[in-house]
Amino acid sequence: MSKAGFEQGFEAAFDAAFETDAGDRDFATPDPSASWRIVQERLAARRRRTGLRSAMTKLGIVAASLLVGALLFGNTDAAKAIDPVYTKIKTYPSGVIAYFFGRDSDEEAAKAKTPPPPDYLEGLTIDRVDGDFVYAIATQQQASRMLSFTAPAFRYVPDGYALHETQLEFANHKEKADYVYYSFMNDQGNFFSVGLRQLPPNSGIGPSISAEGVNVEQIQLSDSAATLTTTDRSSSIELLNKNGLYILISGLLTRDQVIRIYEEMWD
C-alpha cells in the first residue's frame, strides 16, 4: 500500500472511532449547586465572625469614649451605665486616676492570689520597705497631696539647681507621710537637700557641736530660731518651727542661700 493510501485509511478509521466513542459517552457539565452552596456557607460564616469582631471593637471604642467624657465632664453616672464593661473610676491619694474594666465578680477578694497594695501607694515607685516603714519616690505634685503637713513650694532655688528627686517615708501604715526629702542638683553634679519631718508634740532637737573648720551659730529667722552650720564650701540650717516641723537644709551652698531657701519655702 502506498503512503498516501495508508494516511487516507488511517484518517477514516480515526474519524469512525471518535464518532463511536463520542456517541457512547455523556459529556454533560456536572451540577455546581452543591459546591457553590458549600462556598456560600463558608463565606457567610466568615462575614459573621468579621461582623462580631467589628461590633466588639466599636463597643470598646464607645465605652472608652464614654469613660473619658465622664471623667472630663464629671458625669460618672454615664460611665457606670455601660456595666459590665466598666466597673469604676478611682482616684488615688497620689493623684493617679485608675480605670477598672470587668465584671463585679472579678473583684472578689477570695480570687486574688496576693493581697492588693494599699491605695495610698498606688502611682508611687516603692524604693524600699523596712519593717513598718515604706520609702517611696514621688513627684513634687504627688508629695504635696500625701504629706501630713503643708508641702513647701520652694519659691527660691539657687541658680543652676533643679529638683532631682522627692522621697516620702510612710510609717506604721499611715496614709500620710510625716517625712519628705527633696534633693536638688545642678549641671556640675552638686547637690543640696531639704528634709522635713513632722515630730510629735513637745519634741525638741539637740545642740550641734562645733569641730575644727566648722562654724556653728544660733540665728533668728523670721518665725523661728535656727542653728546655722558653715564650712568653707557648704552650709546647713537646722530648726524646729512653731508647728513642730523639723527642717534641715544642707549642701554646697552659702550662708545666705540656705537662709533664703528657708524664708521662701512656702507661699
ZIWOVEN-V605712 format. One record per pair of residues at least 12 apart in sequence whose ideal C-beta (glycine too) atoms are under 10 Angstrom apart, sorted by the first residue. I is the first residue (numbers start at 1). GAP is how many residues later the second one is. Records with the same first field share a line. If there is no record, write none. Layout:
I->GAP / GAP
This chain:
59->23 / 26
60->25 / 41
62->20 / 23
63->16 / 19 / 22 / 23 / 38
64->21 / 22 / 35 / 37
66->12 / 13 / 14 / 15 / 16 / 19 / 20
67->12 / 13 / 15 / 18 / 19 / 22 / 32 / 34
68->31
70->12 / 16 / 19
71->18 / 20 / 26 / 28
76->12 / 13
79->20
82->19
83->20 / 21
84->17 / 18 / 19 / 20 / 21 / 22
85->16 / 17 / 18
86->13 / 14 / 15 / 16
87->12 / 13 / 14 / 15 / 16 / 17 / 19 / 20
88->12 / 13 / 14 / 16 / 19
90->29 / 32
91->28 / 31 / 32
92->26 / 27 / 28 / 29 / 30 / 31 / 32 / 50 / 53 / 54
93->25 / 26 / 27 / 28 / 29 / 30 / 31 / 49 / 52 / 53 / 82 / 83
94->25 / 26 / 27 / 28 / 29 / 30 / 42 / 44 / 45 / 47 / 48 / 49 / 51 / 52 / 74
95->27 / 28 / 43 / 44 / 46 / 47 / 49 / 50 / 51
96->23 / 26 / 27 / 28 / 46
97->26
98->21 / 24 / 25
117->17
118->16 / 52 / 55 / 57
119->56
120->14 / 16 / 25 / 26 / 48 / 50 / 53 / 54 / 55 / 56 / 57
121->13 / 15 / 25 / 47 / 49 / 54
123->13 / 15 / 16 / 19 / 23
124->12 / 13 / 14 / 15 / 18 / 19 / 22 / 44 / 46
125->12 / 13 / 14 / 42
126->44
127->38 / 40 / 41 / 42
129->41
130->39
131->40 / 41
132->38 / 39 / 40 / 41 / 42
133->36 / 37 / 38 / 39 / 46
134->34 / 35 / 36 / 37 / 38 / 39 / 40 / 43
135->32 / 33 / 34 / 35 / 42 / 44 / 46
136->30 / 31 / 32 / 33 / 34 / 41
137->28 / 29 / 30 / 31
138->27 / 28 / 29 / 30 / 39 / 42
139->24 / 26 / 27
140->12 / 13 / 14 / 23 / 25 / 26 / 40 / 42
141->25
142->24 / 26
143->23 / 24 / 25 / 34 / 37 / 38 / 39
144->22 / 36
145->31
146->22 / 24 / 29 / 30 / 31 / 34
147->21 / 29 / 30 / 31 / 32 / 33 / 49 / 51
148->26 / 27 / 28 / 29 / 30 / 31 / 32 / 50 / 97
149->27 / 28 / 29 / 30 / 31 / 47 / 48 / 49 / 94 / 95 / 96
150->46 / 93 / 95 / 115 / 116 / 117
151->15 / 29 / 31 / 45 / 114 / 115
152->28 / 30 / 42 / 44 / 93 / 95 / 109 / 110 / 112 / 113 / 114 / 115
153->111 / 112 / 113 / 114
154->28 / 30 / 40 / 107 / 110 / 111 / 112
155->105 / 106 / 108 / 109 / 110 / 111 / 112
156->101 / 104 / 105 / 106 / 107 / 108 / 109
157->27 / 29 / 35 / 37 / 100 / 103 / 104 / 107
158->26 / 28 / 32 / 34 / 93 / 94 / 95 / 96 / 98 / 99 / 100 / 102 / 103
159->27 / 98
160->24 / 25 / 26 / 27 / 28 / 30
161->22 / 23 / 24 / 25 / 26 / 29 / 30 / 31 / 90 / 91 / 92 / 96 / 100
162->22 / 23 / 24 / 25
163->19 / 20 / 21 / 22 / 31
164->18 / 19 / 20 / 21 / 22 / 27 / 28 / 29
165->16 / 17 / 18 / 19 / 20 / 26 / 28
166->14 / 15 / 16 / 17 / 28
167->12 / 13 / 14 / 15 / 16 / 26 / 28
168->12 / 13
169->12 / 26 / 28
176->22
177->19 / 20 / 21
178->18 / 19 / 20 / 21 / 22 / 67 / 68
179->16 / 17 / 18 / 19 / 20 / 67
180->14 / 15 / 16 / 17 / 18
181->12 / 13 / 14 / 15 / 16 / 67
182->12 / 13 / 14 / 67
183->12 / 68
184->67 / 69 / 77
185->66
186->65 / 66
188->64
190->43 / 44 / 61 / 62 / 63
191->59 / 60 / 61
192->42 / 43 / 44 / 57 / 58 / 59 / 60 / 61 / 65 / 66 / 69
193->43 / 55 / 56 / 57 / 58
194->43 / 53 / 54 / 55 / 56 / 57 / 64 / 67 / 68 / 71
195->43 / 51 / 52 / 53 / 54 / 55
196->45 / 49 / 50 / 51 / 52 / 53 / 69
197->43 / 47 / 48 / 49 / 50 / 51
198->45 / 46 / 47 / 48
199->41 / 44 / 45 / 46 / 47
200->44
201->43
202->42
203->37 / 41 / 43
204->36 / 42
205->22 / 33 / 34 / 35 / 41 / 43
206->21
207->20
208->19 / 20 / 21 / 28 / 30
209->20
210->19
211->18 / 20
213->17 / 18 / 19
214->15 / 16 / 17 / 18 / 20 / 22
215->13 / 14 / 15 / 16 / 17 / 20 / 40
216->12 / 13 / 14 / 20 / 22
217->12 / 13 / 38
219->18 / 20 / 36 / 40
221->16 / 18 / 20 / 38 / 41 / 42
222->37 / 40 / 41
223->16 / 18 / 19 / 20 / 39 / 40
224->15 / 16 / 17 / 18 / 19 / 21 / 23 / 38
225->14 / 15 / 16
226->12 / 13 / 14 / 15 / 21 / 23 / 32 / 33 / 36
227->12 / 13 / 21
228->21 / 27 / 30 / 31
229->21 / 26 / 29
230->23 / 24 / 25 / 28
231->21
233->18 / 19 / 20 / 21
234->16 / 17 / 18 / 19 / 20 / 24
235->14 / 15 / 16 / 17 / 18 / 19 / 20 / 21 / 22 / 23 / 24
236->12 / 13 / 14 / 15 / 17 / 19 / 22
237->12 / 13 / 16 / 18 / 20 / 21 / 22 / 24 / 25
238->12 / 20
239->23
241->21
247->14 / 15 / 18
249->12 / 13 / 16
